[in-house]
Amino acid sequence: EFGEDVLDRLDELRVGILSGAFSKEKLTELARKLRQKRQQSSDPKLNRIIQEIELRAEVEIAKYSRPIRDKLN
């Protein structure tokens, strides 16, 4: 089920963030899956939750996509 898959991925991300070892690819895949589900859902509450998670994933992707010199400044 979609909900269980997303929760599993979020848990993997949480563990990865805490340990400092997660990949941009996992974040990108999560954001892609959320975007697809939001387009399919007619539930406004679910869409808002999905959009918030998707936004957070996109922010993290942007953080880890910056060149190293930008992170040092």
PyMOL Python script that loads the backbone (N, CA, C, O; Angstrom):
from pymol import cmd

cmd.read_pdbstr("""\
ATOM      1  N   GLU A   1       0.837  -1.178   0.000  1.00  0.00           N
ATOM      2  CA  GLU A   1       0.000   0.000   0.000  1.00  0.00           C
ATOM      3  C   GLU A   1       0.884   1.244   0.000  1.00  0.00           C
ATOM      4  O   GLU A   1       1.993   1.235   0.534  1.00  0.00           O
ATOM      5  N   PHE A   2       0.375   2.307  -0.604  1.00  0.00           N
ATOM      6  CA  PHE A   2       1.131   3.551  -0.731  1.00  0.00           C
ATOM      7  C   PHE A   2       1.535   4.114   0.627  1.00  0.00           C
ATOM      8  O   PHE A   2       2.692   4.485   0.829  1.00  0.00           O
ATOM      9  N   GLY A   3       0.578   4.180   1.563  1.00  0.00           N
ATOM     10  CA  GLY A   3       0.857   4.756   2.879  1.00  0.00           C
ATOM     11  C   GLY A   3       1.963   4.027   3.616  1.00  0.00           C
ATOM     12  O   GLY A   3       2.842   4.661   4.199  1.00  0.00           O
ATOM     13  N   GLU A   4       1.930   2.711   3.597  1.00  0.00           N
ATOM     14  CA  GLU A   4       2.967   1.923   4.270  1.00  0.00           C
ATOM     15  C   GLU A   4       4.321   2.131   3.607  1.00  0.00           C
ATOM     16  O   GLU A   4       5.342   2.223   4.290  1.00  0.00           O
ATOM     17  N   ASP A   5       4.333   2.206   2.276  1.00  0.00           N
ATOM     18  CA  ASP A   5       5.579   2.423   1.540  1.00  0.00           C
ATOM     19  C   ASP A   5       6.194   3.770   1.912  1.00  0.00           C
ATOM     20  O   ASP A   5       7.396   3.861   2.159  1.00  0.00           O
ATOM     21  N   VAL A   6       5.373   4.808   1.950  1.00  0.00           N
ATOM     22  CA  VAL A   6       5.871   6.143   2.296  1.00  0.00           C
ATOM     23  C   VAL A   6       6.380   6.166   3.734  1.00  0.00           C
ATOM     24  O   VAL A   6       7.436   6.738   4.007  1.00  0.00           O
ATOM     25  N   LEU A   7       5.638   5.548   4.658  1.00  0.00           N
ATOM     26  CA  LEU A   7       6.091   5.513   6.049  1.00  0.00           C
ATOM     27  C   LEU A   7       7.414   4.766   6.182  1.00  0.00           C
ATOM     28  O   LEU A   7       8.288   5.181   6.943  1.00  0.00           O
ATOM     29  N   ASP A   8       7.565   3.672   5.450  1.00  0.00           N
ATOM     30  CA  ASP A   8       8.836   2.935   5.471  1.00  0.00           C
ATOM     31  C   ASP A   8       9.974   3.812   4.950  1.00  0.00           C
ATOM     32  O   ASP A   8      11.059   3.843   5.532  1.00  0.00           O
ATOM     33  N   ARG A   9       9.722   4.515   3.865  1.00  0.00           N
ATOM     34  CA  ARG A   9      10.753   5.392   3.288  1.00  0.00           C
ATOM     35  C   ARG A   9      11.094   6.542   4.223  1.00  0.00           C
ATOM     36  O   ARG A   9      12.260   6.911   4.355  1.00  0.00           O
ATOM     37  N   LEU A  10      10.085   7.111   4.871  1.00  0.00           N
ATOM     38  CA  LEU A  10      10.334   8.187   5.828  1.00  0.00           C
ATOM     39  C   LEU A  10      11.147   7.687   7.015  1.00  0.00           C
ATOM     40  O   LEU A  10      12.021   8.393   7.518  1.00  0.00           O
ATOM     41  N   ASP A  11      10.858   6.470   7.459  1.00  0.00           N
ATOM     42  CA  ASP A  11      11.622   5.893   8.562  1.00  0.00           C
ATOM     43  C   ASP A  11      13.073   5.666   8.146  1.00  0.00           C
ATOM     44  O   ASP A  11      13.990   5.946   8.918  1.00  0.00           O
ATOM     45  N   GLU A  12      13.286   5.160   6.931  1.00  0.00           N
ATOM     46  CA  GLU A  12      14.650   4.982   6.422  1.00  0.00           C
ATOM     47  C   GLU A  12      15.375   6.324   6.371  1.00  0.00           C
ATOM     48  O   GLU A  12      16.551   6.414   6.723  1.00  0.00           O
ATOM     49  N   LEU A  13      14.670   7.364   5.933  1.00  0.00           N
ATOM     50  CA  LEU A  13      15.267   8.693   5.858  1.00  0.00           C
ATOM     51  C   LEU A  13      15.623   9.209   7.246  1.00  0.00           C
ATOM     52  O   LEU A  13      16.695   9.780   7.451  1.00  0.00           O
ATOM     53  N   ARG A  14      14.715   9.004   8.197  1.00  0.00           N
ATOM     54  CA  ARG A  14      14.966   9.453   9.574  1.00  0.00           C
ATOM     55  C   ARG A  14      16.240   8.809  10.117  1.00  0.00           C
ATOM     56  O   ARG A  14      17.101   9.487  10.680  1.00  0.00           O
ATOM     57  N   VAL A  15      16.346   7.507   9.942  1.00  0.00           N
ATOM     58  CA  VAL A  15      17.537   6.789  10.401  1.00  0.00           C
ATOM     59  C   VAL A  15      18.774   7.297   9.662  1.00  0.00           C
ATOM     60  O   VAL A  15      19.829   7.497  10.263  1.00  0.00           O
ATOM     61  N   GLY A  16      18.632   7.502   8.362  1.00  0.00           N
ATOM     62  CA  GLY A  16      19.753   7.995   7.570  1.00  0.00           C
ATOM     63  C   GLY A  16      20.211   9.382   7.979  1.00  0.00           C
ATOM     64  O   GLY A  16      21.408   9.660   8.051  1.00  0.00           O
ATOM     65  N   ILE A  17      19.242  10.249   8.247  1.00  0.00           N
ATOM     66  CA  ILE A  17      19.574  11.611   8.677  1.00  0.00           C
ATOM     67  C   ILE A  17      20.271  11.581  10.033  1.00  0.00           C
ATOM     68  O   ILE A  17      21.267  12.273  10.239  1.00  0.00           O
ATOM     69  N   LEU A  18      19.745  10.775  10.956  1.00  0.00           N
ATOM     70  CA  LEU A  18      20.352  10.686  12.285  1.00  0.00           C
ATOM     71  C   LEU A  18      21.762  10.113  12.244  1.00  0.00           C
ATOM     72  O   LEU A  18      22.627  10.507  13.025  1.00  0.00           O
ATOM     73  N   SER A  19      21.982   9.180  11.327  1.00  0.00           N
ATOM     74  CA  SER A  19      23.308   8.568  11.232  1.00  0.00           C
ATOM     75  C   SER A  19      24.226   9.332  10.283  1.00  0.00           C
ATOM     76  O   SER A  19      25.422   9.050  10.207  1.00  0.00           O
ATOM     77  N   GLY A  20      23.665  10.300   9.559  1.00  0.00           N
ATOM     78  CA  GLY A  20      24.461  11.082   8.618  1.00  0.00           C
ATOM     79  C   GLY A  20      24.748  10.350   7.320  1.00  0.00           C
ATOM     80  O   GLY A  20      25.643  10.740   6.570  1.00  0.00           O
ATOM     81  N   ALA A  21      23.991   9.287   7.051  1.00  0.00           N
ATOM     82  CA  ALA A  21      24.244   8.496   5.837  1.00  0.00           C
ATOM     83  C   ALA A  21      22.939   8.196   5.105  1.00  0.00           C
ATOM     84  O   ALA A  21      22.295   7.176   5.350  1.00  0.00           O
ATOM     85  N   PHE A  22      22.565   9.092   4.214  1.00  0.00           N
ATOM     86  CA  PHE A  22      21.428   8.813   3.346  1.00  0.00           C
ATOM     87  C   PHE A  22      21.721   9.435   1.993  1.00  0.00           C
ATOM     88  O   PHE A  22      22.578  10.311   1.871  1.00  0.00           O
ATOM     89  N   SER A  23      21.012   8.980   0.991  1.00  0.00           N
ATOM     90  CA  SER A  23      21.350   9.424  -0.358  1.00  0.00           C
ATOM     91  C   SER A  23      20.336  10.397  -0.925  1.00  0.00           C
ATOM     92  O   SER A  23      19.146  10.349  -0.613  1.00  0.00           O
ATOM     93  N   LYS A  24      20.838  11.264  -1.753  1.00  0.00           N
ATOM     94  CA  LYS A  24      19.987  12.210  -2.467  1.00  0.00           C
ATOM     95  C   LYS A  24      19.013  11.450  -3.358  1.00  0.00           C
ATOM     96  O   LYS A  24      17.891  11.903  -3.585  1.00  0.00           O
ATOM     97  N   GLU A  25      19.439  10.301  -3.860  1.00  0.00           N
ATOM     98  CA  GLU A  25      18.583   9.501  -4.739  1.00  0.00           C
ATOM     99  C   GLU A  25      17.326   9.021  -3.995  1.00  0.00           C
ATOM    100  O   GLU A  25      16.233   9.011  -4.562  1.00  0.00           O
ATOM    101  N   LYS A  26      17.487   8.626  -2.733  1.00  0.00           N
ATOM    102  CA  LYS A  26      16.320   8.183  -1.948  1.00  0.00           C
ATOM    103  C   LYS A  26      15.351   9.339  -1.735  1.00  0.00           C
ATOM    104  O   LYS A  26      14.137   9.160  -1.825  1.00  0.00           O
ATOM    105  N   LEU A  27      15.883  10.518  -1.453  1.00  0.00           N
ATOM    106  CA  LEU A  27      15.032  11.692  -1.289  1.00  0.00           C
ATOM    107  C   LEU A  27      14.302  12.013  -2.586  1.00  0.00           C
ATOM    108  O   LEU A  27      13.108  12.314  -2.578  1.00  0.00           O
ATOM    109  N   THR A  28      15.017  11.948  -3.689  1.00  0.00           N
ATOM    110  CA  THR A  28      14.430  12.246  -4.997  1.00  0.00           C
ATOM    111  C   THR A  28      13.315  11.260  -5.320  1.00  0.00           C
ATOM    112  O   THR A  28      12.261  11.655  -5.819  1.00  0.00           O
ATOM    113  N   GLU A  29      13.543   9.987  -5.041  1.00  0.00           N
ATOM    114  CA  GLU A  29      12.533   8.963  -5.301  1.00  0.00           C
ATOM    115  C   GLU A  29      11.301   9.182  -4.419  1.00  0.00           C
ATOM    116  O   GLU A  29      10.172   9.032  -4.887  1.00  0.00           O
ATOM    117  N   LEU A  30      11.507   9.529  -3.168  1.00  0.00           N
ATOM    118  CA  LEU A  30      10.383   9.802  -2.270  1.00  0.00           C
ATOM    119  C   LEU A  30       9.571  10.984  -2.800  1.00  0.00           C
ATOM    120  O   LEU A  30       8.344  10.909  -2.864  1.00  0.00           O
ATOM    121  N   ALA A  31      10.235  12.063  -3.175  1.00  0.00           N
ATOM    122  CA  ALA A  31       9.538  13.241  -3.693  1.00  0.00           C
ATOM    123  C   ALA A  31       8.751  12.899  -4.960  1.00  0.00           C
ATOM    124  O   ALA A  31       7.637  13.386  -5.150  1.00  0.00           O
ATOM    125  N   ARG A  32       9.322  12.074  -5.813  1.00  0.00           N
ATOM    126  CA  ARG A  32       8.650  11.679  -7.048  1.00  0.00           C
ATOM    127  C   ARG A  32       7.378  10.875  -6.740  1.00  0.00           C
ATOM    128  O   ARG A  32       6.322  11.127  -7.322  1.00  0.00           O
ATOM    129  N   LYS A  33       7.488   9.922  -5.835  1.00  0.00           N
ATOM    130  CA  LYS A  33       6.325   9.098  -5.477  1.00  0.00           C
ATOM    131  C   LYS A  33       5.221   9.949  -4.847  1.00  0.00           C
ATOM    132  O   LYS A  33       4.039   9.749  -5.127  1.00  0.00           O
ATOM    133  N   LEU A  34       5.613  10.890  -4.004  1.00  0.00           N
ATOM    134  CA  LEU A  34       4.630  11.759  -3.373  1.00  0.00           C
ATOM    135  C   LEU A  34       3.929  12.642  -4.398  1.00  0.00           C
ATOM    136  O   LEU A  34       2.716  12.840  -4.332  1.00  0.00           O
ATOM    137  N   ARG A  35       4.689  13.163  -5.332  1.00  0.00           N
ATOM    138  CA  ARG A  35       4.117  14.004  -6.387  1.00  0.00           C
ATOM    139  C   ARG A  35       3.076  13.220  -7.189  1.00  0.00           C
ATOM    140  O   ARG A  35       2.002  13.737  -7.498  1.00  0.00           O
ATOM    141  N   GLN A  36       3.402  11.973  -7.520  1.00  0.00           N
ATOM    142  CA  GLN A  36       2.471  11.133  -8.274  1.00  0.00           C
ATOM    143  C   GLN A  36       1.193  10.884  -7.481  1.00  0.00           C
ATOM    144  O   GLN A  36       0.095  10.981  -8.029  1.00  0.00           O
ATOM    145  N   LYS A  37       1.324  10.567  -6.212  1.00  0.00           N
ATOM    146  CA  LYS A  37       0.157  10.266  -5.380  1.00  0.00           C
ATOM    147  C   LYS A  37      -0.711  11.502  -5.212  1.00  0.00           C
ATOM    148  O   LYS A  37      -1.937  11.405  -5.255  1.00  0.00           O
ATOM    149  N   ARG A  38      -0.089  12.667  -5.021  1.00  0.00           N
ATOM    150  CA  ARG A  38      -0.846  13.906  -4.839  1.00  0.00           C
ATOM    151  C   ARG A  38      -1.681  14.187  -6.083  1.00  0.00           C
ATOM    152  O   ARG A  38      -2.804  14.680  -5.979  1.00  0.00           O
ATOM    153  N   GLN A  39      -1.147  13.881  -7.243  1.00  0.00           N
ATOM    154  CA  GLN A  39      -1.878  14.108  -8.487  1.00  0.00           C
ATOM    155  C   GLN A  39      -3.073  13.159  -8.600  1.00  0.00           C
ATOM    156  O   GLN A  39      -4.059  13.484  -9.261  1.00  0.00           O
ATOM    157  N   GLN A  40      -2.992  11.993  -7.962  1.00  0.00           N
ATOM    158  CA  GLN A  40      -4.059  10.996  -8.049  1.00  0.00           C
ATOM    159  C   GLN A  40      -5.129  11.167  -6.972  1.00  0.00           C
ATOM    160  O   GLN A  40      -6.251  10.693  -7.145  1.00  0.00           O
ATOM    161  N   SER A  41      -4.809  11.824  -5.883  1.00  0.00           N
ATOM    162  CA  SER A  41      -5.711  11.895  -4.727  1.00  0.00           C
ATOM    163  C   SER A  41      -6.716  13.034  -4.870  1.00  0.00           C
ATOM    164  O   SER A  41      -6.397  14.109  -5.378  1.00  0.00           O
ATOM    165  N   SER A  42      -7.933  12.771  -4.411  1.00  0.00           N
ATOM    166  CA  SER A  42      -8.957  13.820  -4.386  1.00  0.00           C
ATOM    167  C   SER A  42      -9.234  14.276  -2.949  1.00  0.00           C
ATOM    168  O   SER A  42     -10.150  15.065  -2.716  1.00  0.00           O
ATOM    169  N   ASP A  43      -8.448  13.784  -1.986  1.00  0.00           N
ATOM    170  CA  ASP A  43      -8.618  14.135  -0.578  1.00  0.00           C
ATOM    171  C   ASP A  43      -7.745  15.347  -0.249  1.00  0.00           C
ATOM    172  O   ASP A  43      -6.520  15.230  -0.249  1.00  0.00           O
ATOM    173  N   PRO A  44      -8.346  16.511   0.032  1.00  0.00           N
ATOM    174  CA  PRO A  44      -7.558  17.721   0.295  1.00  0.00           C
ATOM    175  C   PRO A  44      -6.628  17.598   1.498  1.00  0.00           C
ATOM    176  O   PRO A  44      -5.509  18.108   1.455  1.00  0.00           O
ATOM    177  N   LYS A  45      -7.061  16.936   2.567  1.00  0.00           N
ATOM    178  CA  LYS A  45      -6.195  16.779   3.747  1.00  0.00           C
ATOM    179  C   LYS A  45      -4.976  15.936   3.410  1.00  0.00           C
ATOM    180  O   LYS A  45      -3.853  16.289   3.771  1.00  0.00           O
ATOM    181  N   LEU A  46      -5.191  14.831   2.722  1.00  0.00           N
ATOM    182  CA  LEU A  46      -4.083  13.969   2.320  1.00  0.00           C
ATOM    183  C   LEU A  46      -3.138  14.726   1.400  1.00  0.00           C
ATOM    184  O   LEU A  46      -1.919  14.611   1.530  1.00  0.00           O
ATOM    185  N   ASN A  47      -3.683  15.490   0.481  1.00  0.00           N
ATOM    186  CA  ASN A  47      -2.846  16.262  -0.440  1.00  0.00           C
ATOM    187  C   ASN A  47      -1.978  17.276   0.293  1.00  0.00           C
ATOM    188  O   ASN A  47      -0.820  17.474  -0.073  1.00  0.00           O
ATOM    189  N   ARG A  48      -2.524  17.924   1.328  1.00  0.00           N
ATOM    190  CA  ARG A  48      -1.723  18.885   2.111  1.00  0.00           C
ATOM    191  C   ARG A  48      -0.580  18.188   2.839  1.00  0.00           C
ATOM    192  O   ARG A  48       0.545  18.685   2.863  1.00  0.00           O
ATOM    193  N   ILE A  49      -0.874  17.038   3.429  1.00  0.00           N
ATOM    194  CA  ILE A  49       0.171  16.282   4.138  1.00  0.00           C
ATOM    195  C   ILE A  49       1.252  15.832   3.165  1.00  0.00           C
ATOM    196  O   ILE A  49       2.444  15.980   3.435  1.00  0.00           O
ATOM    197  N   ILE A  50       0.830  15.286   2.039  1.00  0.00           N
ATOM    198  CA  ILE A  50       1.783  14.837   1.020  1.00  0.00           C
ATOM    199  C   ILE A  50       2.619  16.012   0.534  1.00  0.00           C
ATOM    200  O   ILE A  50       3.831  15.886   0.360  1.00  0.00           O
ATOM    201  N   GLN A  51       1.974  17.152   0.315  1.00  0.00           N
ATOM    202  CA  GLN A  51       2.698  18.334  -0.167  1.00  0.00           C
ATOM    203  C   GLN A  51       3.740  18.799   0.850  1.00  0.00           C
ATOM    204  O   GLN A  51       4.835  19.208   0.466  1.00  0.00           O
ATOM    205  N   GLU A  52       3.414  18.743   2.136  1.00  0.00           N
ATOM    206  CA  GLU A  52       4.372  19.133   3.170  1.00  0.00           C
ATOM    207  C   GLU A  52       5.580  18.191   3.196  1.00  0.00           C
ATOM    208  O   GLU A  52       6.721  18.639   3.311  1.00  0.00           O
ATOM    209  N   ILE A  53       5.323  16.904   3.091  1.00  0.00           N
ATOM    210  CA  ILE A  53       6.430  15.936   3.078  1.00  0.00           C
ATOM    211  C   ILE A  53       7.275  16.122   1.822  1.00  0.00           C
ATOM    212  O   ILE A  53       8.504  16.088   1.877  1.00  0.00           O
ATOM    213  N   GLU A  54       6.606  16.319   0.696  1.00  0.00           N
ATOM    214  CA  GLU A  54       7.312  16.524  -0.567  1.00  0.00           C
ATOM    215  C   GLU A  54       8.194  17.775  -0.504  1.00  0.00           C
ATOM    216  O   GLU A  54       9.337  17.758  -0.960  1.00  0.00           O
ATOM    217  N   LEU A  55       7.658  18.855   0.059  1.00  0.00           N
ATOM    218  CA  LEU A  55       8.433  20.091   0.190  1.00  0.00           C
ATOM    219  C   LEU A  55       9.670  19.871   1.055  1.00  0.00           C
ATOM    220  O   LEU A  55      10.758  20.333   0.714  1.00  0.00           O
ATOM    221  N   ARG A  56       9.508  19.177   2.156  1.00  0.00           N
ATOM    222  CA  ARG A  56      10.653  18.909   3.039  1.00  0.00           C
ATOM    223  C   ARG A  56      11.715  18.077   2.322  1.00  0.00           C
ATOM    224  O   ARG A  56      12.911  18.329   2.463  1.00  0.00           O
ATOM    225  N   ALA A  57      11.270  17.086   1.554  1.00  0.00           N
ATOM    226  CA  ALA A  57      12.213  16.268   0.783  1.00  0.00           C
ATOM    227  C   ALA A  57      12.951  17.132  -0.233  1.00  0.00           C
ATOM    228  O   ALA A  57      14.162  16.990  -0.403  1.00  0.00           O
ATOM    229  N   GLU A  58      12.235  18.024  -0.907  1.00  0.00           N
ATOM    230  CA  GLU A  58      12.864  18.904  -1.905  1.00  0.00           C
ATOM    231  C   GLU A  58      13.877  19.848  -1.248  1.00  0.00           C
ATOM    232  O   GLU A  58      14.932  20.122  -1.821  1.00  0.00           O
ATOM    233  N   VAL A  59      13.557  20.348  -0.043  1.00  0.00           N
ATOM    234  CA  VAL A  59      14.492  21.218   0.683  1.00  0.00           C
ATOM    235  C   VAL A  59      15.770  20.447   1.007  1.00  0.00           C
ATOM    236  O   VAL A  59      16.874  20.961   0.829  1.00  0.00           O
ATOM    237  N   GLU A  60      15.616  19.215   1.482  1.00  0.00           N
ATOM    238  CA  GLU A  60      16.793  18.398   1.803  1.00  0.00           C
ATOM    239  C   GLU A  60      17.610  18.096   0.547  1.00  0.00           C
ATOM    240  O   GLU A  60      18.840  18.112   0.590  1.00  0.00           O
ATOM    241  N   ILE A  61      16.939  17.823  -0.561  1.00  0.00           N
ATOM    242  CA  ILE A  61      17.639  17.581  -1.828  1.00  0.00           C
ATOM    243  C   ILE A  61      18.455  18.816  -2.194  1.00  0.00           C
ATOM    244  O   ILE A  61      19.615  18.703  -2.592  1.00  0.00           O
ATOM    245  N   ALA A  62      17.851  19.994  -2.062  1.00  0.00           N
ATOM    246  CA  ALA A  62      18.556  21.233  -2.396  1.00  0.00           C
ATOM    247  C   ALA A  62      19.765  21.443  -1.497  1.00  0.00           C
ATOM    248  O   ALA A  62      20.820  21.870  -1.965  1.00  0.00           O
ATOM    249  N   LYS A  63      19.619  21.147  -0.214  1.00  0.00           N
ATOM    250  CA  LYS A  63      20.742  21.292   0.725  1.00  0.00           C
ATOM    251  C   LYS A  63      21.926  20.430   0.305  1.00  0.00           C
ATOM    252  O   LYS A  63      23.070  20.883   0.316  1.00  0.00           O
ATOM    253  N   TYR A  64      21.644  19.205  -0.059  1.00  0.00           N
ATOM    254  CA  TYR A  64      22.724  18.277  -0.384  1.00  0.00           C
ATOM    255  C   TYR A  64      23.194  18.388  -1.826  1.00  0.00           C
ATOM    256  O   TYR A  64      24.136  17.708  -2.233  1.00  0.00           O
ATOM    257  N   SER A  65      22.534  19.249  -2.600  1.00  0.00           N
ATOM    258  CA  SER A  65      22.946  19.459  -3.983  1.00  0.00           C
ATOM    259  C   SER A  65      23.876  20.655  -4.124  1.00  0.00           C
ATOM    260  O   SER A  65      24.502  20.844  -5.167  1.00  0.00           O
ATOM    261  N   ARG A  66      23.966  21.465  -3.065  1.00  0.00           N
ATOM    262  CA  ARG A  66      24.835  22.640  -3.128  1.00  0.00           C
ATOM    263  C   ARG A  66      26.296  22.220  -3.200  1.00  0.00           C
ATOM    264  O   ARG A  66      26.689  21.210  -2.616  1.00  0.00           O
ATOM    265  N   PRO A  67      27.097  22.999  -3.917  1.00  0.00           N
ATOM    266  CA  PRO A  67      28.539  22.707  -3.924  1.00  0.00           C
ATOM    267  C   PRO A  67      29.113  22.799  -2.519  1.00  0.00           C
ATOM    268  O   PRO A  67      28.604  23.546  -1.684  1.00  0.00           O
ATOM    269  N   ILE A  68      30.159  22.050  -2.260  1.00  0.00           N
ATOM    270  CA  ILE A  68      30.778  21.994  -0.933  1.00  0.00           C
ATOM    271  C   ILE A  68      31.190  23.385  -0.456  1.00  0.00           C
ATOM    272  O   ILE A  68      31.013  23.703   0.720  1.00  0.00           O
ATOM    273  N   ARG A  69      31.732  24.216  -1.338  1.00  0.00           N
ATOM    274  CA  ARG A  69      32.194  25.542  -0.893  1.00  0.00           C
ATOM    275  C   ARG A  69      31.035  26.390  -0.356  1.00  0.00           C
ATOM    276  O   ARG A  69      31.239  27.201   0.548  1.00  0.00           O
ATOM    277  N   ASP A  70      29.806  26.215  -0.905  1.00  0.00           N
ATOM    278  CA  ASP A  70      28.653  26.942  -0.392  1.00  0.00           C
ATOM    279  C   ASP A  70      28.306  26.474   1.013  1.00  0.00           C
ATOM    280  O   ASP A  70      27.854  27.273   1.832  1.00  0.00           O
ATOM    281  N   LYS A  71      28.508  25.197   1.306  1.00  0.00           N
ATOM    282  CA  LYS A  71      28.192  24.657   2.623  1.00  0.00           C
ATOM    283  C   LYS A  71      29.170  25.188   3.675  1.00  0.00           C
ATOM    284  O   LYS A  71      28.822  25.288   4.851  1.00  0.00           O
ATOM    285  N   LEU A  72      30.381  25.524   3.255  1.00  0.00           N
ATOM    286  CA  LEU A  72      31.394  25.987   4.201  1.00  0.00           C
ATOM    287  C   LEU A  72      31.222  27.455   4.560  1.00  0.00           C
ATOM    288  O   LEU A  72      31.717  27.892   5.599  1.00  0.00           O
ATOM    289  N   ASN A  73      30.539  28.222   3.733  1.00  0.00           N
ATOM    290  CA  ASN A  73      30.356  29.653   3.987  1.00  0.00           C
ATOM    291  C   ASN A  73      29.159  29.934   4.834  1.00  0.00           C
ATOM    292  O   ASN A  73      28.874  31.093   5.134  1.00  0.00           O
TER     293      ASN A  73
END
""", "prot")
cmd.dss("prot")
cmd.show_as("cartoon", "prot")
cmd.util.cbc("prot")
cmd.orient("prot")
